[in-house]
Amino acid sequence: MLRSTGKRKEARTAAEAVRVTFIALLPLTFAGIGVAVARGGVWLGALGPAGLLLAAHARIVARAGLRSWSSAVGSGALVLACLALAVLGLGPALGLYRTVTVLSGSMRPTFSPGDVIVVTPERARDLRAGQVISYHIPVDGRPVVTHRVVRVIQPGDEPIVQTKGDANNAVDPWRAKLHGGTIWRYRLRAPLLGYPILALRTPRAHWLLVVFLPTLLALYGVASIWRPRPRPVPPHARTDP
């Protein structure tokens, strides 16, 4: 009996140590996500391991059970973080789609300022007039616009097109050659989601999400793990009134 009790204590201690390790890694995980998103390129490879760490932590918390409503909120925040990582990080990193925040009203009513739109890759040779695409316009700085193709001047793997915003009276004053053999075609929009995304790009919000909030969550997690639990009363020690 004593031996089995000791084994259970050792198992609980090992489980708590694993949970502490994962919680201690949370600030580094969120910091890695912030660096990867900010720098892009090869840094996006860090999103995969970061997502695995978040998923592992969520699984450990789920198996350990929820101790209070505050634990439920914390676990929900982790789930949302994993979903945001998958939607905003892993999908675009794998080239499955891209998200674009709309800044102007040139495409009303198709989408409006503050919306987030999703574009997916297609073969450039399949481009047709009437489709809405995101591309770099041939002006200084090569900004990205999302407009409707009104004319395919030269089809093929690197087509030359003329575009127009749905809300504009005239066509765009340029003819754009689309390089790379792939175009990014508009598929759907998330209304008004762009406003919080733009707010999160500010330096203050970046510091809050990457440094302060993960550290606060980690400290709370460590404190909740080592908080003493009430011991159950043995059946023989209970007295009836």
URMOKA-V102749 format. One record per residue. N is the residue number from 1. PSI is psi as a letter, one per 30 degrees, with the letter a starting at -180 (999 if undefined). OMEGA is omega in radians with two decimals (999 if undefined). Layout:
BEGIN
N,PSI,OMEGA  N,PSI,OMEGA
END
This chain:
BEGIN
1,e,3.13  2,e,-3.13  3,e,3.13  4,e,3.10  5,e,3.11  6,e,3.11  7,e,3.12  8,e,3.09  9,e,3.11  10,e,3.13  11,e,3.12  12,e,3.12  13,e,3.12  14,e,3.12  15,e,3.12  16,e,3.13  17,e,3.10  18,e,3.14  19,e,3.11  20,e,-3.13  21,e,-3.12  22,e,3.13  23,e,3.11  24,f,3.13  25,f,-3.09  26,e,3.12  27,e,3.12  28,e,3.13  29,e,3.14  30,e,3.09  31,e,3.10  32,e,3.09  33,e,3.14  34,e,3.13  35,e,-3.11  36,e,-3.13  37,e,-3.10  38,e,-3.05  39,e,3.13  40,a,3.11  41,b,-3.10  42,f,3.12  43,f,3.13  44,f,3.07  45,f,3.11  46,f,-3.11  47,e,3.13  48,e,3.09  49,e,3.12  50,e,3.10  51,e,3.10  52,e,3.11  53,e,3.12  54,e,3.13  55,e,3.13  56,e,3.13  57,e,3.12  58,e,3.13  59,e,3.13  60,e,3.12  61,e,-3.13  62,e,-3.12  63,f,-3.12  64,f,-3.12  65,l,-3.13  66,k,-3.08  67,f,-3.09  68,l,3.11  69,e,3.13  70,e,3.06  71,e,3.10  72,e,3.11  73,e,3.13  74,e,3.12  75,e,3.08  76,e,3.10  77,e,3.11  78,e,3.11  79,e,3.11  80,e,3.11  81,e,3.11  82,e,3.13  83,e,3.11  84,e,3.11  85,e,-3.13  86,e,-3.05  87,e,-3.02  88,f,-3.06  89,d,-3.00  90,e,-3.14  91,e,3.10  92,e,3.14  93,e,3.11  94,f,3.11  95,g,-3.13  96,e,3.12  97,l,3.02  98,l,3.03  99,k,-3.11  100,k,3.07  101,k,-3.09  102,k,-3.10  103,f,-3.09  104,l,-3.13  105,g,-3.06  106,f,-3.12  107,g,3.03  108,k,0.03  109,g,-3.11  110,e,2.96  111,l,-2.96  112,l,3.07  113,k,-3.10  114,f,3.07  115,l,2.96  116,k,3.14  117,l,3.12  118,k,3.09  119,k,-3.11  120,l,-3.11  121,k,3.04  122,l,3.08  123,k,-3.12  124,e,-3.11  125,f,3.13  126,g,-3.10  127,k,3.14  128,l,3.05  129,k,-3.11  130,f,3.12  131,l,3.10  132,k,-3.06  133,l,2.98  134,k,-3.10  135,l,3.09  136,k,-3.12  137,k,-3.05  138,i,3.04  139,l,-3.13  140,k,-3.12  141,f,3.12  142,h,3.09  143,l,3.13  144,k,3.01  145,l,3.08  146,j,-3.10  147,l,-3.12  148,k,3.09  149,k,3.11  150,f,-3.14  151,k,3.01  152,j,-3.05  153,e,-3.13  154,j,3.13  155,l,3.11  156,a,-3.12  157,f,3.06  158,i,-3.02  159,l,3.00  160,k,-3.01  161,l,2.98  162,k,-3.02  163,l,-3.14  164,k,3.00  165,k,-3.10  166,e,-3.11  167,f,-3.11  168,l,3.13  169,f,-3.08  170,l,3.08  171,l,3.11  172,k,-3.04  173,h,3.09  174,l,2.97  175,k,-3.00  176,k,3.02  177,k,-3.07  178,j,-3.06  179,l,3.00  180,f,3.12  181,g,-3.12  182,k,3.02  183,l,3.12  184,j,-3.01  185,k,3.13  186,k,-3.13  187,e,-3.07  188,l,-3.14  189,l,3.01  190,j,-3.03  191,k,2.99  192,g,-3.13  193,f,-3.10  194,f,-3.11  195,e,3.07  196,e,3.10  197,e,3.10  198,e,3.11  199,e,-3.13  200,f,3.13  201,f,3.12  202,l,-3.12  203,e,-3.12  204,e,3.12  205,e,3.11  206,e,3.13  207,e,-3.12  208,e,-3.07  209,e,-3.02  210,e,-3.04  211,d,-2.95  212,e,-3.06  213,e,3.09  214,e,3.12  215,e,3.12  216,e,3.11  217,e,-3.14  218,e,3.13  219,e,3.11  220,e,-3.14  221,e,3.12  222,e,-3.14  223,e,-3.12  224,e,3.13  225,e,-3.05  226,g,3.08  227,k,-3.11  228,k,3.12  229,k,3.06  230,k,-3.12  231,k,3.11  232,k,3.13  233,k,3.11  234,k,-3.11  235,e,-3.06  236,f,-3.12  237,f,3.14  238,k,3.10  239,k,3.12  240,k,3.11  241,999,999
END
